[in-house]
Structures are given as C-alpha cells and as structure tokens.
Amino acid sequence: RKDRKLRIHESLDELSTDLADYIAELSEASVKERGVFAIALSGGSLIGLMGKLCEAPYNKTVDWAKWYIFWADERVVAKSHVDSNYKLAKDRLLSKVPIIPSHVHSINDSVSAEEAADDYEFVIRQLVKSRVISVSDISDCPKFDLILLGMGPDGHVASLFPNHSVLEEKDEWVTFITDSPKPPPERITFTLPVINSASNVAIVATGDSKAEAAHMAVDNMGSDLPPVPAGIVQPLKGKLVWFLDKAAASKLDDG
Ligand code: 6PG
C-alpha cells in the first residue's frame, strides 16, 4: 500500500527524536484546531522511545494542559503493579511533565476484565459527548487525535493478537481478553474499528525480532496469508505512520 508512510531510522536515538517531533506537531495541530489533544498510549518499549518528550524543548513547548490521555490497551492488574501500562507511562513520562491528573484516563483496576472494558468504553462515550474526543464522520466511533501502538514479534498491536476472535469485533469500542499469549493474560483493548477511526495512528517497532512481522504487515497486503494484526491497521480517513529502526525494517521489500 502506497499510502503507508515509513519513517526508518539509523539509531534509536534518531527514532526517538523523530517520534517526539511527530507527537509534538500533532499535539500543536490538534490544540489549534479543537483546543485539546486526545492521545492513546500502549505499553512496551514505545514508552521509553517517547522519553525525549520529557526533555527540552518539548517539555516546555508542548501544551501539556490540553492533553487527554488514554490507553489503547491495558493489562488488568492494579495500577501500582509492574505490569501496568499506566504505571509504566506514569513513571517514565507522565510524572515528568505538567499533565492535568484528571485528564489521565487509566482503567478501573478494581473490577473484572469485562467490567473494566465496559467502564472504559463508558468513559470514552462521555468524553465523545463533551467533544474532548472527536467523533468519526464515517463510523460512530471515537476519533482519537493520535493512537500510538507498539508491535510484538507476532505482529500484535494493542492487545489484538493473531487469530484471536477480538479481531472480528465490530460493535464494541473497548473489549477484553483473558487469554493473552503474552502475559499477563487479562487485558482490555481498543478494537480495530476504534483504531481505524483515529485521525493518526503510529506503529513503533524496533529490533530484529520485529522484522518479519513488519514485512508481513507492510508488504503482504492482499496476499493469501492471513494478515498479521498490524497489517489490519488501516485508518479509514486518518494517517498511518510506521516508525522503524534499520533492524525492524531489514525485511521490508523496499527497506
Ligand atoms: C502490551 C502492549 C503491547 C506492546 C507490544 C510491543 O500491553 O503488551 O501494549 O501491544 O506495545 O507487545 O511491545 P515491545 O515494544 O515491548 O516489544
């Protein structure tokens, strides 16, 4: 697909700078256009790669008070647990910049995975009503300004794993799984309709272990093989950007 923009970098340092620039630019554009920036994070190495946002110039130039933060997926564990994507982002990122605490929408960690997914969807519905999150004009889905995704070696994004029935979900915005092949097993996740309704989606993947999945996702569209989840990320109207290092891009047809 020609509309897939690839940003391939020599080093993780260069990738981190480009990622920070990209996020800061989208934040600025969104705040200018609608007064707020609704961004969804994931877990994993992505958060470390976003670290430059806490440094100059971004720590001063980004309008942090306008950020509303969500998670594209979250492990159903206590917020203080080492496996919590919220805790990872809070420790590494959110505690270092002047985010407004009430704008940080972490999951309810005191209920079941099913209830946590329902609760999270309810929160998102309220914020769509108040236009903190825009709404897609083609689906009735929320239209996040930016959804940031990591990608596993198996091509999973958020907690959408290969061959899992949640890949077929059409109605729910947020759903849950209790059988994640990557521990911990219980997770909630944005569904593909929500991811594909975003204004901007970035998939960030680095290292050799991601090369095969990146190739499958980027190059194998329309082939006979079942697409890896990252390959089904195709924003309807929004823009998709891949941030890759040389190693992760090493198997691309045009890498
Ligand atoms: C999670 C993440 C997940 C992650 C990928 C890539 O909760 O596990 O949200 O989707 O982004 O597994 O993780 P790495 O970048 O650490 O390989």
Residues whose N, C-alpha, C, O or C-beta is under 5 A from the ligand:
A	BS01	6PG	S42 G43 G44 S45 L46 D73 L149 G150 M151 G152 H156 V157 A158 S159
